[in-house]
Amino acid sequence: MFTAAQTLHALQHDAKAAATYTLVTEPDQGLTPIYNLIASAKKSIDMTMYELTDVTVTTALAKAAAAGIAVRVILNQSGSDKTVNGPAYNQLQESKCGVHWANPAYADTHQKTITVDQGTSAIMTLNLTPEYYPSSRDFAVITNNAADIAAIETTFDADFTNAAITPPTGENLVWSPTNATSALETLISGATKTLLISQEEFDDETLVAAVEAALKRGVQATLVQENLDNEYGTTLTALKNAGARIAVYTSKTGYYIHAKTVLADYGTPNAKLFVGSENFTTNSLTKNRELGLIFSDSACMAGVNAAISADYTNGTPF
C-alpha cells in the first residue's frame, strides 16, 4: 500500500516523465507547426501576443470561435502596438472571440504564448507578424508539461481581467516582472563550462555582471547579438574585454537576431536551456509581462545549439 504522500509523489514523477518538448526553429521551419497547434484545438485557445498581424492566425481563431471553441486573446496596447494590433483586435471582437487589451500595469505585454485545450502550450520568442517570418531568427517550444501549463493558464486568467498576480512558476517558467532576473542570473551563474547566448537587446547590469563573472571563472561565453547602430556597444565592449566571443548582426533589412536564448554547459549532464520572450534589458525583466522557460530537453538543446552556433559563424565578429 502507498501512503497519500507516496501516491502524490508517484503521480508528480509520472507527470514530469510524460512531459514532452518540441522546438520550432525559425525561419527554417516556417509557421506550419504553430498553425497546426491552433487548428488542433477542440475546446479552448488562450493566446497572449505582443504583436498579431498574421491574418492566417486571426482567421483560424475566428473559425475556432464559430465552431464553439472558447477563444481568448490578450493583445499588447502600449505605444504604437494598439495601432499595430488594432485590426486583429477588431476582427477577433467581430468574430465573437474573447479579446482583451493587456493590463496597463505592465510597460509592455511582450509575452508570446498560445495554449490549446489547457493541455499544450507554445512558448515563443516570435511575434505573429508575417513580414518578419522570412528573416528573423526565432524559436518556439511546444510542451505538454502539466505543471507549467496550469501556471500559464492561472496567470492568463488573471491577466485577462487585469487582476494582480504573482505568477506560479510550475516546473520551468521564467516570468517578468517577477522571477526573470533571478532565474536568468542563476542560470548564467551556474554555468561551469560554456554559455551560448542569443539576444536582441542586452544592457541589464545584473546579467552583464553575471556573464563577466562566468568568464572570470573560466567559462567560455559566446554571444550572438543584434546590434543595429551599435546600440549595445557598451555592453559588447565590456563582455569582449572580459573574454567573450561575440558575433553581431546589424542589417536594417536583412537577417535579424530576435531570439532570446541561453544554453548553459551544452553536452554535459548539467546542461540547461532558456527560451523565452525576455530581452536582457531592465525594462523587459522588471517592468514587462514576459514568459520563458528553463529546461533540459536534449533535442531542444541540440536544435538551439546548431542554429545559434551557425549564426555565430555567419555573423560579424565584434
N, C-alpha and C positions, 0 to 999 in steps of 0.2 A: 504493500500500500504506500502511496505517495502522500506526503503532507501537502497542505494547500500551498505552502511556500515552494515546495519542490515542483508541484504541478505548474505553478506560475512560472518558475524559472525554466522549466522544460518548454512551455509554450513560447516564452520570450526567445529561447535559444532556437526553436524551430522557425519562428518568425524571422529572426535575423538570418538564419541559414537559407531561408527561402528567398530573401531579398535579391533582386537582380538589378543590374545597372547596364544601360546601353548608351554608348557615346555616339553622338551625331556630330560629325566634323564638317564645318563649313569653310569655304564654299564647295568643298569636294562632293558632298553628298546631296546638296540641294535640300529643299524643304519637304520632300515627299514623306519622310518619317514623321514630321510634325503634322502635316495634313492628314496622314493616316491615323495618328493618335486622336485628333479631333473627330474624324469620321467614325472612330471605333466606339464613341460614347453611346451608351444605352439609357442612362438615367440623368447624368449631370455633367456639366462642363463649368469649371471655375477658372477664370483667367485674370491674372494681373499683368498689365503690359504698359511699359513706358511709352512706346510709340507703336501704333497699329494703323497701317495704311494698306495692308495686303487685302485686296478685295476677295481673293480666294478664301481667306480666313473668315472675313465678315459674312460672306455668303454662306459658308459652311455653318457658322454659328446660327445664322438666321434659319437655315434649313433644319438644323437640330431643334431649335425652339419651336418651329412649326410642327415638328414630329412629336412634340410633347416632352422633349428633354429640357431639364431645368438648366438654363444658361445664365451665368452671372459673370460680368466683366468689370474690372476696375481699370480705369484709364488715367494716366497722369494728366494733370491740368496746369502745372506751373509754367511760367514763361510762355514760350511760343507753342508749347505742346497742346494746349487746349485748342489752338488753331489746327495743329497737325492732326490731332485725334478727333476733331470735330466731325468730319464726315463719317468716321466709324461709329462714333457715339450716336449720331443721328440715325444711321442705318440700323444699328442694334436696337435703339429705342423703338423705331418704327416696326421692327420685326418681333416685338414683344420679348426681347431678351432683357434680363435684368442688367442694367448698365449704370455705373456709379463713378462720378468724378472722385479722384483719390483724395484722401484725407489731407487738408492743407496744413496739418500739424507737421508734416514732413516737407522738407525743402523740395524734394522730388520723390515720387514713387517710381524708382528706377528698376524695380523688380521685374523679371520676365519669366512667368511661371504659368503652366497650364496643367490643371488636374482634371482627370476624367473619371467619372463614376466612383469618386473617392477612393480609387484603387491604384491609379497610375499618375505620376507627375513628371512633367518635363521641366527641369530647372535649367535656365538658358542664360547665355551671355548675349544672345542676339535679340534685337527687336524684330517685330514683324513688319519690316519695311523693304519691299522688293527692290527698290533702287540700290540697296546696299548688298543684296544677296550675292551677286557675282564676284565681288571684290573684297569682301571682309572676312578676315579670319575670326571665326566664332565657333562655339561649341554648345551643345545641349546634352544633358544627362537625363535619360528617361529611366525612372525607377519605380518599383512597386514596394519600397520599404514602408511597412505599415506605420511604424512609429513616426517616421518623417512626414508621411502624407497626413496623418492625423494632426500633426503640429502645423503643417501648411494650411489645412482646412480650418483649424481653430483660429489661426491668425487671419485667414481670409474673411471668415465670418465677422471678426472684429473690424477689419479694415473696410469691409463693405458697408458698415454702419458708422464709420468714424469713431468707433469705441476705442478707448485706451487699452493697450495690452502690452505685456512683456511676452514676446512670442516664445512658446515652448520650442526646445531645440531638437526634440526627437533623439535620434542616434547621431546625426551627422550635420545638422543645419547650422548655417552661419547667417545670422540676421543683422542687418543695420536697422536702427541705430543702437542695438543692444550689445550683442556679444562679438560683433565683427572684428573690432580692433584686437581684442584679447585672443580670439580664436586664431586669427592670422599671425599675430605675433608669436603665439605658442607654436604654431606650425613651423614658422621660419626658425624660431629659436631651438626647436627640437631636431633640426637637420644636423647630421654628423658628417655627411659625405658630399652631397650635391644639392643644389637648388636650381631648378629651371623655371623661370618666371616669364609670363607674358602679360603686358599691361597696356592699356590705352592711356591711362593717366597715373602719374606716380610722383607725389610730393609729400605724402604724410610722414611726418618726422619720426613717429614711432616705428613705422615699418622700414623706413630708410635705416634707422639705427639698428633694427633687428638684422637686416641684411649685412650691414657693416660688421656687426658683431659676429655673424656667421663666417664671414670672410676672415676675420681675425683669428678664429679658432680652426681655420684650415678647410672650411667648406668651399668647394668650387661652385661659385654662383654665376649663372648665365641668365641674361635678361634680354628679352625681345620687346622693344618699346616703340610705340607710336610717338613721334617727336616732331610733329609739324611745327615749323618756325622755331625750332629749338626751345619749345615751351618748357621742357623738363631738363634743360641743360644743366641746371644747378644740381639736381638730384643725380643725373647721369655722371657728371664730373666727380661728384663725391664717391659714388659707387665704383667708378673706373679707378680712381685713386686708391680705393681700398682693395682693388684686385679683381673686380667683376669683369666678366666678358660680356660685352654689350653689342647688340646689333639694333639699328633703328630703321624705321620706315617713315618717310616724310612727304609722300606724294599727296596732293590735294585730290587727285582724281584716280590714282592707281590703287594698288593693293594696300589694305588698311588693317592694322592690328587692333581689333576691337575686343578680342578675347581677354578674359581676366582669369588667369590660372597660376597655380603654384604646384610644382611637382617636386616633392622632397625625397631625397635618398632613393631615387628610382633604381630598381634592380636589386634592392636589399629587402630583407624581411620586414623592415620597418617603414617601407615606402608609403607615402600618403599623397593624395591629390586634392587640391581645391579647384573647383569650377564654380563660377557664380557671376552675379551682376555687379559686385563691388569693385570699383576702381580703388586704387591705393591713394586716395585723397581723404583729407579730414572730413570734408563735406559728405562724401559718399559713405564713409564709415560711421559717422556720428550724427548726421542730420537727415539722411535719406531713408526711405524704406527700400531695402535691398535683400536679396536672398542668394545664398550659395550653399555648397556642401563640401565637407572634407571627408574623404572616404578612401578605400584601399582596393578597389576593384582592379585586377591585373590587366584586363583587356582595355579598360578606360585609360589606365595609366600608360599603357603601350601606345594607344592612339594619340594621346596628348603629347607624349614624348616624341613620336615620329613627326607630328605636324609642327610643333614648336621648334624642334631641332632643325627641320628643313627651313623654317622661317629664319632661324638664326643664320644658317648657311647662306641664305639668299638675301639677307639684309645688308645694310651698310654698316661696317664697323664704326663704333663711336670712339 
